[in-house]
Amino acid sequence: MSLWSNAMVALRRLGLEAPALKAGSVIERTRTFLSTGEVFGSVDFAALGEKAGAASICLHPAALQQLLLDATRAGDPQSVQIGRECIGFAENTAEVCARFSDGSSERGDVLIGADGITPSSAANSSAWKDLASQGISHGAALLKE
Ligand SMILES: Cc1cc2nc3c(=O)[nH]c(=O)nc-3n(C[C@H](O)[C@H](O)[C@H](O)COP(=O)(O)OP(=O)(O)OC[C@H]3O[C@@H](n4cnc5c(N)ncnc54)[C@H](O)[C@@H]3O)c2cc1C
């Protein structure tokens, strides 16, 4: 996958720009060709990078995920748990409680749904539909004061 300068600036803020550069390769220039072999267009990524203050790179998505996972777990080994499907949530004025398909639940101050664009079971939950009925749709962010 490609990470453009803006993504690299975000990784810099997380202290992950250098390891991302090491795991990937810098994009100097891209060229798009027509089926005739004629050049359709080109982008000078080196110049863009200079202007934006960060290079653009290509790296394997698994390498990026591993970087993010290692960095997150370095702060708290329990911070990322996989294999748990969120099937819904409930909230009151004090807290929000996420429910999982294995019968477990987790409570916290804020619940951030980062379940991608594929419709998920959590997005089909009645609590999410309640939000949708308030005009807050899947993919949007909700932060209450
Ligand atoms: C073919 C392709 C090529 C792309 N190339 C690039 C590129 O070169 N550069 C770039 O910057 N972007 C690229 N993108 C876009 C990039 O992949 C997405 O923007 C990014 O993955 C979105 O991240 P996300 O964390 O929001 O969602 P996702 O990566 O979709 O992650 C969502 C996660 O939530 C999990 N999940 C879903 N429902 C539940 C649930 N109920 N309970 C628990 N977990 C759940 C899913 O299993 C998944 O692991 C590409 C996308 C595609 C499809």
The ligand as an ORCA input file, in Angstrom:
! r2SCAN-3c Opt
* xyz 0 1
  C      -7.850     -2.700     -2.358
  C      -7.571     -1.558     -1.391
  C      -6.374     -0.850     -1.490
  C      -6.104      0.205     -0.628
  N      -4.930      0.895     -0.748
  C      -4.634      1.886      0.109
  C      -3.376      2.572      0.029
  O      -2.542      2.279     -0.813
  N      -3.136      3.563      0.923
  C      -4.052      3.906      1.883
  O      -3.752      4.813      2.688
  N      -5.259      3.275      1.977
  C      -5.554      2.286      1.131
  N      -6.767      1.646      1.212
  C      -7.730      2.115      2.194
  C      -7.371      1.557      3.576
  O      -7.213      0.167      3.513
  C      -8.532      1.915      4.520
  O      -8.731      3.313      4.474
  C      -8.201      1.491      5.938
  O      -7.963      0.121      6.005
  C      -9.353      1.857      6.850
  O      -8.946      1.493      8.148
  P      -9.998      1.215      9.282
  O      -9.206      0.853     10.491
  O     -10.953      2.362      9.354
  O     -10.882     -0.026      8.781
  P     -10.442     -1.506      8.418
  O      -9.025     -1.577      7.951
  O     -11.530     -2.017      7.517
  O     -10.488     -2.264      9.811
  C     -11.720     -2.503     10.479
  C     -11.490     -3.691     11.409
  O     -12.627     -3.816     12.270
  C     -12.942     -5.191     12.377
  N     -14.370     -5.275     12.721
  C     -15.457     -5.030     11.935
  N     -16.587     -5.216     12.628
  C     -16.214     -5.577     13.881
  C     -16.949     -5.929     15.067
  N     -18.283     -5.909     15.106
  N     -16.238     -6.273     16.192
  C     -14.872     -6.286     16.182
  N     -14.127     -5.956     15.071
  C     -14.806     -5.614     13.959
  C     -12.639     -5.776     10.990
  O     -12.455     -7.184     11.105
  C     -11.350     -5.036     10.661
  O     -10.209     -5.720     11.160
  C      -7.057      0.565      0.366
  C      -8.244     -0.175      0.490
  C      -8.501     -1.222     -0.383
  C      -9.798     -1.986     -0.236
*
